[in-house]
């Protein structure tokens, strides 16, 4: 008989399984049966509740990282499937965004006063997202800044004011769209979120997008676009190109904070936003409501 695993390893496994349960993914084990094949004995049980099979739970090894595809300028724009790996069943996060009966309120409740990654240690408020829960257009940024951390709302600082102007230039107001970020807590000194922080927080974003089901997703900046497209390439190599993303049309453009440092890039962003307007059927001959 093999020896018991070290206590610290057992603790890490328990914490990881608890995290999966928070995302409504438990119980997760290799020999689970599809929900539609469960008999009467499986009905009415709480998601994540212990079952006899759960005693043999095994956490699968993470899949090997997918090598980013070539995005050499001048070549045809790849589809989203070019970036996103083909997931072989069973998939851990493949159906997170299509949980039956999921709501934004449920997702926020599941997140709770999150302490799942190091970003919680210095945050003031979780910045979940704001706007129209049935919006046709969603803007996804990187993470909260100082003003967002203090108010608990996305894009309310200088970059946020510029985003508001961009939205109004499209003939819309903020209440027409939904705005959120890849991570929900402010990284210290506004640094770029680390890979493990993105991996921990982004499943909640996937659920948000699954509930809202927008027609168009606009990724603002490198972190948002690289996360959703699954690439390490710079946004300058695919900015303004359309991708199909889980039933939505997605386009990447520069972050408003970048525009504050590089005003000349506003012209490029306006070209991208006009593509969004055409996709949504918004008239191009007006700039204000």
C-alpha angles and dihedrals in degrees: 000000000000122000121258115268116256114279093242090055092049089050092051091049091050091050092049092049090048089052091052089050090052087056089050093247100120144144090045119179136137100253099047117137125230112267092244092060096054116114129222090283090066097049123103096016118138115253108259094019115144116262130180090258090052090069088073093048116156126190107218120230113261116262118257112264115265115243110243114250123243112271098179109167113256096034121110113278110259122231122244089260087065089065103033116073119238102251116221115214133291093053121189099204101012095105100029092108093053103052108154112252093005118157136182088249091054092049091051091048091050090051091053117166088335120217096164096119137024094264091081092067096077103022124116099196137003110246102212102168139273142219139054111356089206097043122151089211127053126184116205119196135179107259144308122294129205097287092045091049091053096046101033091230129112123247101002099132128076093298089047092055089053091049088052089054090050091052092048090049086061090057094256138104129224091259089064094060138045121239126195143142141236091245124032100210128063114258111229112273088000091284121166111277114257120243094252091049091052091046091051098046105032096075088069089054090051089055091049091053090046091055097044095042095195124195092225133027119196114200111207111209138337101304095052095044096042091050097049095039095041095229138123094210120119116261090239088073096059105016112139095019122123123239131181109236119185095312096326134091112243132196131176126218138163121293116251089239088060090051090055088059095038109033092174089070091066089087091059092049092050089054088053093047091051088056088054091050091053090049091052095043094246117153115254096206096074131063103182137040 
